[in-house]
């Protein structure tokens, strides 16, 4: 039984200190063989490398009635051991038996948790205090920025205030005392504003949250009030300036009249520039019909100018909604992983074209949030594309999302940073950065296309969401845009919850911080993480697992390490696992890949940043598939599909018919809503697999036509997908389309990929 014990067991003579017995685990750890043990070595020489008995060897605490338990740091092993000793009779001798368990990892974990706790407290924006509820005055414990807020050092607080909350403003003391009394009776929490007097005599205003814990719930049996105070003195001071701000607003209104004229002048220029390119390149393409390559180049420039013109129109419409107070935010559940992927998909071509090195990192506890995913994507796309535009080719750009501590359990605080080492901005220009049409006076940016509205719209989106945006920049050094957003937390998918299983996963990715985060994400999923920071450690982890008869099911392997160290290659790691299968998932930087084809020995790719959801889908069998937007769209085959199209504009009708017929679809086209209704009613049931419906049409508009089709007394009228295909591009238009029975809303101009993805969603 002693031989099977996982820890160390040894028996020594209490008088001579001879080592009488040591189990197999102890012999292996201290490198003692049977021959050496038979010679009865002295225990303190073997175990501690001492030349004389240690104090414990000669102690008088041991007896035969129970174990004496203690902890000891063994300098030879450099480990902390939990020891249990007892006096026994061993072959007629007075002996001491000791059971030793290695608790080094446990102690390191506790120390890590304590450091993490201290870091979290230091990150809080205010101060924390625990007050003895028996007198309502004595501060038992404090943390975060408590001393900084009241203006005392620890010694001054103990000596001058006798560790009591005598800093409360005399005029607020009775009200705060009454609040604490109510909490003591009813429990729960409450929030109030109160004033304090600092050591220097300054009066500060705090918003303070109080909670009460009775003696039964307290770890030390002392009933206590816990409070978190945040200094809002500056906010109150700003409110006093609001009257002056009203006067400034009157002057700003007069300036706005002048700005309208400037706006029209600027728009005339910005609209005519891409229009000139479109018309001019169309003329040139017409003369190069016998030169496919030259005509193709013209068409690419027409498409680029068209996209620029569309972006300009969208931004002008957004500005109009902002200025009129009509911009509204949608509320929908979303995954941050999908949001980041969508942003990278939009900006990827520009980043690759300029050869930028992009680093994307995420450190969030909650991956599902509720908000306007479209506006968030617009916000980060604006900031990331700006970083790409104003950073010279081959520059570095970093995009990070971190979740900060939040006092509200229903809301997460997210800090998103986009930083570059581009041309930067002067301090004077940063002050005007969020003004419409403002551009720095720098000859290097004169050829960079832009409306000058993107940052204005971005700040408006952030403010609508209750967040903030700030900029740090230096000329020739680069810029940092820091966005702080409070986002309501959504319920995690049931499949995202951790499921206990026996799988172990080797983790060898990135730096120590990323490696640790990956391990935490895996443990959240119920998997056992085996961290390694080098190929040598990875091999040791696998070997140790085999010794324990533990199956290493998968390995998260950094692409850079796999490419640069043969010992960390998938083949090398698999060889260590023997006959046991090992899935190798290669973790790579976003965008910069060698294509989607799997290289030898690699089972799957994971793009940074790592999220719990993407790890779950990759590692856990039976996990949900990736969202459609995260997958590359396959080739769409519409053979044997018949589609009814209602479109009054002849050119638009020709475009949509051509795109659909290119994929094998049979298309019946109607020039207005009434004709589309007649064609549907005249067709046999289930003739049409899908209906595309323009909205603004003569005789019968798209809304009315869709409602009339849904009202027909036939089964296919209720189930055939009807998609709105319209230039009405606002969110309220999409809601209206659904009210009239349409399944989806597609805004014009319609790109081929956008049309195919929508059709694929409903037909394939």
N, C-alpha and C positions, 0 to 999 in steps of 0.2 A: 504493500500500500504506500509506503514512504517512497519507493522507487517511482511510483506513478504520479506523485505530487509534482505539479508544474513548477513550483518554486524550489528554493534551496532548503534542504533539511540536513542538519549535522548534529552529532552528539560528541561532547568533549568532557573529559574528566575534570571535575570541579577543583581538584587539588593539584594534579600535575599538569592540567590544561592540554593533555594529549587528545588528539583528534581520533575518536573511537569509530566514528561512522560518518559517511557523507553520501547522500543519494546521487543518482546519475546526473541530474541537472546541476547539482553543485560541483561535482567533479569536472564536468565539461566547462563550467564557467570559470573555475579556479585552476583548471589544467592540472588536476590531480588524478593520477592513474592508480590502479589497484595496488601496484607494488609500493608506491609511495605511501599509500594509506596504510598498508600493512606494517610500515615502519613506525607508526604512531607519531606523525609530525605534530608540532605544537599548533594549536588552533590559531593563535594570534599571529604566528608567522605566515600561515597559509592564507588566512582571511584578510589580514590587514597589512602584511609586510612589516610587522613590528618586531622588535627584538626583546620586548618585555610585555607582560600581560597588560591588557587595557583595563581601565577602571571597572568596566562592567564584569570582566572575568573574576574580579575579587569582591563583587558586591554581595550584600547579605539579603537582598530582596527576594531571591528565588525560594520557592517552597514547592511542595508536592500537591498543594490543594488547587492551584490555578496558574494561568499563564500571566506573565508580566509582559505588557505590550508597549513598544516604543518605536521611534523612527531614528534611523542612523544613516548618515552620509558616508559611504565607503569610498575613501580616496583612491584605493587601488582600482575599483571598478568605475569610479566616477558616477555612481548611481545612488539614489536614495532608496533605502530598503525599509519596509515595515517588518519589524521583528517581533516574534512571539516566543518567549523563553519560559522554561519550566524545569524544576528539579525532578529528576527521575532516577531510578535504579537501573543500571545497565551492566549486565553480566557481573553483578555483585559490587559495582562501583557507584559512588555518588557522582552523578553526571548531570550535565545540563543539555537539554534538547532544544534546538532553535529552529523555528520555521521562518524563512525569510521570503518576502514577496517584493518584487521590484515595483515601486510606485513612482518612479522618476517621471514617467509620462503624465501620470495623474497630477503631480505637483507642477509640472510645466503647464499643463492645461489650466490649473487653477490660477497660476501666475498670469497666464495669457488672458484669462477672463477678467482678472482684476485690472490688468492694463487696459483691456477693452472697455471695461466699465468706466475707468477714469477718463479715457478718451471721449467716450460718449458724453459724460458729464461736462467735460471741458468744451464740447461742441455746442452745448445748450446756450441759447442767447441770453439767459438771465442767471439768477442765483437760486439755489435750493437750500431749504432749511428744515430741520426737524425740531419741533418745539414740544417740550414736556407739557402734556395736557393737564397734569396735576396742578400746575401753577399758571399755565398759559404764558409763561415768560422765558423760562430757561431754554436756551438753544442747545440741544443735545448733539446736533451734528449739522454741518453745512457743507456745501460744495459748489462746483461750477464757479460763477462770477459773483458769489455772495459778498465776499470781502471787498471786491472791487466796487460793487454797487454802493455799499454803505461807507466806503472810504476808510476802512480800518485795516491794519495788519492783524494777523492772528494774535500777536501779543497784546496789541492795543485793545482788541475786542475782549480778550480775557481780563485785562487789567482795568480798563476804563468802564466797560459796560458789564463786567462780571458775567460774560457769556449770556446776557439776557437781551431780549429784543426791545431795548430801550430806544432804538433808532426810529420807531414808529412815531409819526407826527402826532403831537398831543391832541390836535383837533380830530384826528381819525381813530384814536385809540379806542374810544367807547364803541364805535361802529364795528371795528374789526373784532373786538372782544365779543360783541353780541353775535356776530357771524360765527365765530368759533364755538360759541355756546350752542347755537342752533345745529351746527354740524355734529356736535357731541351727542345731541339728543336724537337726531334723525339719521346720521351717517351720510354717506355720499360725498359729493364735491360741490364747490361753489367758486365763482370767480367774482372778484371785486377790484375796484381801483382804490389805491391807497397811496399816501405820501410818506416819505421817509426823510429824515434829516441826517445828512452825512456828517462825518467827523469835522469837515471843514465848514459846516453850517449851511450847505447848499440843500435846498428842498428839491427832491426828485419825485416824479410820479411813476408808480408801478401798476401794471395790471397783474394781479396775483391770483393764482389758483390754490385753494385750500382743500385738503382732504383729511379725514380723521380715521385713525386706526386704534381700536380699543386694546385693552391689555391682553385679552385672550388671543388676539391676532398678532400681537407684537412679538418679535423674536426675543426680546429681553424682558417682556412683561410690563413695559412702561407704555401707558396710553399716550398717543402722540398725534400732533398735527403736522402734516407735511405740506409745505408750500413751495410753489415755483413762481418767482417774481421776474417780470420782464420790464425793463426801463422804457417807458413811452414818453419821457419828458420832451424829447425832440418833436414827437408827433403833436403833443399839445402846444408846443411853441409854434409849430407850423400852422396850426389852426388859427392862432392869433394873427397870422399874416394873411389869412384868407381875404380880409377886407381889402388889403392892398392888391391882392390878386384880382379881385373883381374890377378894380380900377384899371389894372393892366389889361384885362379882358376887353374892355371898351376900346382901348387903343389897338388891340390885336384885331378886333372886328373891322376897324377901318383899314388896317393893313391887309386884311383878307380880300377886301374889294380890289385892292391893287394887285393882289396875287392872282386873281381870276384872269386878268389880262395877261400876266406872265405865263399862266398855265396854258391858255389857248395858244400863245405863241410857241411855247415849248412843244405842245402836242402836235401842232402843225408840222414842226420840224421832225419830231420823232416818228410820226405816222408816214410822212412822205419819204423818209429815208428807206425803210424796207419796201414800201410800195414801188419806189423807183427801181430797187434791185429786182423785184418780182417782174415788173413790166419789161425792164431792160433785158434781163436774162431770158425771158420768154421770147423776145424778139431775136436774141442771139441764137437760142436753141432752134428757132424756126429756120435759121440759115445753115444749121449744122445737122440736118436730118440724115445726111449721108455719112456723118461722123459720129457713131454711137458713143464713143468715149467723150468727145467734146460736148455732145448734147447731154450726156449723163452728168457731167460736171455742172452744167447750167441748171439741171433739174435739182441737184443737191443744194445749190445756192438758193434756188427758188424755195425749196423746202425749209432751209435754215431761216431765210428772211420771213417766210410765212409763220414759222414758229415764233420768231421774235415779235412779229406784228400781233399774233394771238396773245402772247405774254403781255405785251403792252396794253392791249384792250382789257385783258383780265385784271391787270393791276389798276388801270384807270377805273374800272367798275368797282373794284374793291375799295379804292380811295373814295369813290362817290358814296359807297355804303358806310364807310367809316365816318365821313364828314357829316352825313345825315343821321348818324346813329342807328343805321339799319342793319349793321353787321350782326348776325346772330350766330351763336355757337351750337352745334349739334351735340347730343349726348349719346354716346355709344360705347360699348365695351370694346377694348382693343388690346392687342398684345404689343408690348414695347419691342419685342424681337421683330415682329412684322413691320412696325413703324420704321425702325432703323433700316431694315432691308429695303423698304420702298424708297427711302431717302437715298440710299446708296445706289439703287438701280437708276434713279433719275439723274444723279450727279456723276455716275460712274464713267460715262463716255468722256466728259470734260476732264475729270481727274486723270484718266488714262492717257488722253490726248496730250496733256501737258507733262506727263511723266512724274506726277506728284507721288510722294510716299505718304500713304494714308494709314494712320493708326486709329483704330476704333476700340474703345473699352467701355464696359458697363459694369456697374456694381450696385445692384438693386435687390431689395428683398421682395418686392412685389412687382411682378411682370405684367399683370393685367390691371389696367386702369380704365377709367371712364372719362370720356371727353370727346372733343372734335378731332378725329384722326386726320381728316383732310386738312384742317387748318394747322395742326401740328406738323404734318408733312410739309406743308407750304412754308412754315416758319423755318424748319431746319434745312429745307432745300435752299431757301434764300441765303441763309448764313453760310452753308457749306459751298454753294456755288460761288458766292462772293469771295470766300477764302481761296477757291481755286482760281478765280479770275485775277485776283490781285496778288497772287504769289507767282513769282517767276518759275519757268519750267524747271522741274526737278526738285521743287521745294518740298517742305514737310508740313503736313496738316494733321491735326489730332482732333478727334471727335469723341467726347466722353459723356456718359450719363451716370450720375451717382444719386442714390437715394439718401437723404439726410434724415436725422431723427425728427420725428413729428410728435407734438403733444396731442394731436387729434388722431385717434385710432382709425378713423374712417378716411383720412386724407393723407396722402404721401407727399413729401416735399422732395422735389427732384431738381438737381442742379445739372444743367447741360452746358458743356463748354466746347466751343469750336475755336481752336487756336492754330495760327499759321506763323511761318517765318518769312512772310511776304514783305511788301514795300512799306507797310505800316502807315500811320497817320500822325500828323502833328497834333499837339494838344489843343491848339486853336480850332482845327477842323473838327475834332471829335465833338466839340460843343455844338456843332451844326449838323452832325451826322444824321440825325433823325428828322431833318427838314426835307420836304419834297424837292426833288431835282437838284439837290446839292451834290457837287462833285469837287474833289480836291483839285487845286491848280497844279497838276503834275503832268508833264508831257507824256509820261509813260502810260497813262490810262486813257488818252484821248481816243484810242482805237478800240477800247473795250466797250461792247454794247451793253446798254442798261438804261432803264427808264428813270432811275433815281427815286423810285417809289418803293422798292423792295424792303428796305430797312424801315421805312415809315409804316408799311403794312405789318411787318414783323413785330414791331413794338406794339402796334394796336392789338394784334392777336394776343400777345403776352399779357397786356393789360386787361383785355377782356377775360382772360383766364385767371385773373387775380395774381399774376406773377410780376416779375421785374426783369429788366435786361440792362446790363452795364457793359462798358467797353474799356479795355486796357490796350493801349497801343503806343508804339514808339517808331518814329521814322527809321526805315532800314532794318528794323528788328522784328516786325510782325505785329499781329493783333490777336486779342483774346476777347471773344464775345461770351459772356456768362449769363445764362438764362435760368432764372429760378421760377419754378412752376409748382403750385399746389394742385395735385390731381386726385380726384376721388378714386379710391381703390375699388376695383371690381372683384367679384368672387372668382377665385381661381377655378379652373376646370377641374372636375372631379378626377380626371385622369392625371392631373398634375401632382396630386398628392403622393407622398412617398409610400411605397409598397415594400414591406419587408421582404427581402430575398437574400439568397446566399451569394449573389454576384459580387466579385471584387473587381475593381477597375484601377489599373495603373495610370497615374497622372504624371505626365512629363511635358508640361507646357509653360512657355513664357518665363517671366521672372517669378520670384518667390510669392509676390502678392497675387498674381494671376493664378499661380498654381494652388494657393490656399483657397482662393475663391472657387476655383473649379472643384476642389475637394468638398467644399461646403455645399455646392449645388448638387453634387452627386449624393451626399449624405441626406440632403433634403428629399431625394428621390428614393431613399431606402437602400442605396447601394453603399458598399464599403470602399472608400477611397484609399488608395495606396500611393502617397505622394513620393515623387522622386525629383531631384534637381539636376541630375546628370545621368549619362548612360550607365555609369558604374552603379549609382544608387538604384536605377531601374532594374539592372540585372540582379542586384542583391535582394530587392523586394520580391522579384519573381522566384528566385532561389529559396528565399525564406518561406514563401507561400507554398512551394512544392514540399518543403520540409514539413510544413504543417498539414500537408495533404489538402491544401486549399486551392480551389480552381480560380485562376485569374481569367475572367471572362472577356475582358476588353482592355484596350490601352488607348488613352488619349495622348497622341504624340505630336509634338510641335514640328511643323513642316521644316523649319530652318534646321532643327537638330537632326531630323531624319535625313536631310540632304547633306549635312556637314559631318556627321559622325556615323561611320559604318556600324559601330557597336550599338547604335540606337535605331538601326534600320528595322522595318517590319520583319524582315526575314530573320535578323539576329534575335529579336525578341521572341518570335515564334519558336525558334530553335531551342530557347531556354525552357519553353513550356512543354516540350516533348510532344506526346500524342494529344494533349489537351488542346482543343481549338481556342484560338485567340483572335478576337476581332480587333483590327487596328483602324482607328479613326484618326485621320490626319487633321490637325487644327492649323488653319492658315489665315493669313491676313485677308481682310475683306478686299474684294475686287481683283487683287493681284494674284491670279491663279494661272495654272498651266492648262486651263480648260476643265471640262467636267469629266473627262475620261479618267477612270481610276488607274493609277499606276500600279505596278506589280506589288502585291502584298498589302494593298490598302483596300479596306472594305467600304469606307465612306469618308466624306469630307465634312468638316464643320468650319464655317467661316466665323471669324471674330466679329463682334464680341460674343462670348459664350453666355447663353441664357439657359435657365432651367428647362424651359419648354423645348428648345432645340436639342438639348441633351436627352431629354425624355424620349422624344420621337426617334432619336438615333439609337439609344441604348436599350430601351425597355421594349420587349416584344408586345405586340398588340396595341402600341401607343397610336394616338390619332395621327393622321397624315398632316403634312405641312399645309398651312393656308394656301389657297390657290395662288395668291399673289406672290408667294415665296417660291413657286415652282416656275420653271421656264415653260412657256406655253408650247405644247406640241404642235405639229403640223395639223391643221384643221381640215378634215375631210367631210364635206357636206353633200356627197353623192347620195342620191335618193331622198334628199330633203327638199321640201317645197315650201317656199316662203312668200307671204303676201306683203308687199311694200306699198305704203301710202305716202307719197311725196309730191308736192305741187311744183317744186322747182325742177325744171327739166335737167339741168346740169347735175344737181345733187342726186336726182333719180338715176341718172346714167352712172354716176360714181358708185353708188351703193349696189346697183345691179351688177356692174362690172366686178366689184370686189367679191360679191357672193358667187357669181358664176365662175370666177377663177378657182373657187374651191369646190366646184361641182354642183352647186345648188341650182334648183329650178325656181325662177323668180317671176311672180305675177305682179305687175306694177299698176297702181291706181293713182290718178292725178289729184284726187281729193278724198276727204273722209267719206262722203256719201258713196262714191264709186267703190271704195274699199269695202264698205258695209254691204253693198249690192253683190260684189264678187264673193264675199264670204257666205252670204245667205244662199247664193245660187250654187255653191259648191256642195259636193257630197260630204257627209260627216268625216272628220279626220283627214280632209284633203290637205290642209295646211298644218305644217309642223310648228310654224312660228309666224308672228305678225310684227313688222316694223312700222311704227306709226309716227309720222310727223305731227306736230301740234298745230301750228298756225297754217291752216288750209281753208280754202273757200268752200262754200256750201255746207260743209260739216267739219268742224275742227277735230283734232285728234282725240281730245278728251271725250267729246260727244260720241264719236265713232266707236271708241273703246267701250264706253258704257253701253252703247246700243248692242254691240257684239256680245258682251257679257250677259245682256238681258234676253238673248235668243233662247228659245226652249229646245236646246239640244246640248248633249253632254260635252261635245268638244268646245262649245262656246265658253264654257266655264273653266276648261283646263288648258286651252291653247295659250302659250306664252305670248304676251303682248309687250313689246319694248318701245318706250318713247324714244324717238330719234329727232332731237329738236335743238334749236339755237337758244331756247330758254334754259339758261345754264345755272340758275341760282338754286340753293338747297330747297327753297319753298316750292320751286317748280317740280322738283323730284317728289316732294310730299304730295303735291296736287295730282301728279300722274298716278301715284299709288291709290289715292282716294277714288279715282275713276276706274280702277281695276287693272292698271298696268303693273307688270311684274318688275320692271327696271327702267331706269332713266339714263339715256346716253346723250351727252351734250355734244353739239357740233362746235367746231369741225371735227369729224370723226376720222381718226387714224385707222389704218387697216388693222393693226394689232388690237386696238381697242374694240373694234367691231367684231373681230374673230373671237376674242376672249368672251365678249358678252353672249354671242351666239352659242359658243361652246358650253357656257354655263347652263344653258337651257335645252340644248339638243344632244350633247355628247356625254 
